[in-house]
Amino acid sequence: MTDADPRASRADDAHGPVRVHEPVLLPESIVALDLQRGMTLVDGTVGAGGHASAFARALGPDGLVIGLDRDAEILPYAERALSLARAEGGARFVLRHASYAEIEVALSDLGIASCDRVFLDLGVSSLQLDSALRGFSFMRDGPLDMRMDTSRNPRDAAAWLRTVSAAELERVLGEIGEERFAGRIARAIVEARARRPLTSTLDLADVIVRAVPAAARHGRVHAATRSFQAIRIAVNDELGELERGLAAAWRVLAQDGRLAAIAFHSLEDRIVKQFLRERAERVTKKPVVAGDAECARNPRARSAKLRCGIRRSA
Ligand SMILES: C[S@@+](CC[C@H](N)C(=O)[O-])C[C@H]1O[C@@H](n2cnc3c(N)ncnc32)[C@H](O)[C@@H]1O
């Protein structure tokens, strides 16, 4: 790791200012996970290390945090946050570029058979959204990329949009994006791509906005929000990863270990809910949601749902 502030390198790319990612439902996650000093915790979506560094402080110097992220570019941010926590008496830590669905391999590479806690904070980080070059945002002009793992996923959003069938595109926009104009948007994308390759975020956003009825173009939520989210989820197979990741996490959890996950999308939350209902003693029967103050401070928190369960039998 370099000594340079990793945030500076993002800001230096002249694609706009970079927000620091604010961890969602942080005190609630610490309570749900019932963190004890000396425990081993896997943060499967370590991101910029906001949650992980707070967990590290709660685990104390004999604890261990293993942080995984599918996005190698974000790990220097986690390194910085966790180093600071460590210097202040927090847990030791190890970071790995891996999907949380690979949690078993990550642990066995470290010679660790099981862990006490697993935490997942799903979706994208503000750092990813704010980097125009990553192509996640319809607000910033950039390549239509949207891959969380640019080194291991060969198919970016532009390639996905080039090859997806009209029917599958409509299904993704309708089912994953819950986009009521899925049919119109899918047809507009198919027509546009027949004329020219869709390669930029603003180009795609423009096609989507023009496809929806005029009355729906200027609502509180940008008309491209749902489509961009749905395409991102498809490009990264986020729902498949979640199903594989929950099952893998359960296999490495020690008896009485806890799994907590924060979902921002109704289909993700449904997968987490179903999984815990079938296997866990649930710490939270109803999802924990953010209070008014957090939602006012951090609009991302509005859709967050935290669920947690205990693995009673190993
Ligand atoms: C909401 S952010 C996490 C933010 C983090 N809790 C913090 O406080 O900084 C979600 C992170 O999960 C990562 N991610 C998404 N899917 C993943 C997967 N299948 N495996 C590992 N990381 C993943 C993203 O790259 C992103 O960095």
The ligand as an SDF file (V2000), in Angstrom:
LIG
                    3D

 27 29  0  0  0  0  0  0  0  0999 V2000
  -22.3120   -0.4460    0.4050 C   0  0  0  0  0  0  0  0  0  0  0  0
  -20.6440   -0.7480    0.0390 S   0  0  0  0  0  0  0  0  0  0  0  0
  -19.9450   -1.2000    1.5740 C   0  0  0  0  0  0  0  0  0  0  0  0
  -19.5440   -0.0340    2.4000 C   0  0  0  0  0  0  0  0  0  0  0  0
  -18.8460   -0.3710    3.6920 C   0  0  0  0  0  0  0  0  0  0  0  0
  -19.7120   -1.0880    4.6080 N   0  0  0  0  0  0  0  0  0  0  0  0
  -18.3080    0.8820    4.3470 C   0  0  0  0  0  0  0  0  0  0  0  0
  -18.7900    1.2400    5.4260 O   0  0  0  0  0  0  0  0  0  0  0  0
  -17.4160    1.5180    3.7790 O   0  0  0  0  0  0  0  0  0  0  0  0
  -20.7420   -2.2810   -0.7610 C   0  0  0  0  0  0  0  0  0  0  0  0
  -19.3920   -2.8530   -1.1540 C   0  0  0  0  0  0  0  0  0  0  0  0
  -19.6030   -4.2250   -1.4530 O   0  0  0  0  0  0  0  0  0  0  0  0
  -18.8060   -4.5740   -2.5380 C   0  0  0  0  0  0  0  0  0  0  0  0
  -19.4060   -5.7720   -3.1080 N   0  0  0  0  0  0  0  0  0  0  0  0
  -20.5390   -5.8880   -3.8280 C   0  0  0  0  0  0  0  0  0  0  0  0
  -20.7670   -7.1780   -4.1390 N   0  0  0  0  0  0  0  0  0  0  0  0
  -19.7610   -7.8810   -3.5780 C   0  0  0  0  0  0  0  0  0  0  0  0
  -19.4350   -9.2670   -3.5290 C   0  0  0  0  0  0  0  0  0  0  0  0
  -20.2030  -10.1850   -4.1340 N   0  0  0  0  0  0  0  0  0  0  0  0
  -18.3510   -9.6510   -2.8380 N   0  0  0  0  0  0  0  0  0  0  0  0
  -17.5650   -8.7310   -2.2340 C   0  0  0  0  0  0  0  0  0  0  0  0
  -17.8020   -7.4090   -2.2610 N   0  0  0  0  0  0  0  0  0  0  0  0
  -18.8930   -6.9950   -2.9200 C   0  0  0  0  0  0  0  0  0  0  0  0
  -18.8000   -3.3570   -3.4210 C   0  0  0  0  0  0  0  0  0  0  0  0
  -17.6730   -3.3700   -4.2600 O   0  0  0  0  0  0  0  0  0  0  0  0
  -18.7760   -2.2320   -2.3840 C   0  0  0  0  0  0  0  0  0  0  0  0
  -17.4610   -1.8280   -2.1180 O   0  0  0  0  0  0  0  0  0  0  0  0
  1  2  1  0
  2  3  1  0
  2 10  1  0
  3  4  1  0
  4  5  1  0
  5  6  1  0
  5  7  1  0
  7  8  2  0
  7  9  1  0
 10 11  1  0
 11 12  1  0
 11 26  1  0
 12 13  1  0
 13 14  1  0
 13 24  1  0
 14 15  1  0
 14 23  1  0
 15 16  2  0
 16 17  1  0
 17 18  1  0
 17 23  2  0
 18 19  1  0
 18 20  2  0
 20 21  1  0
 21 22  2  0
 22 23  1  0
 24 25  1  0
 24 26  1  0
 26 27  1  0
M  CHG  2   2   1   9  -1
M  END
$$$$
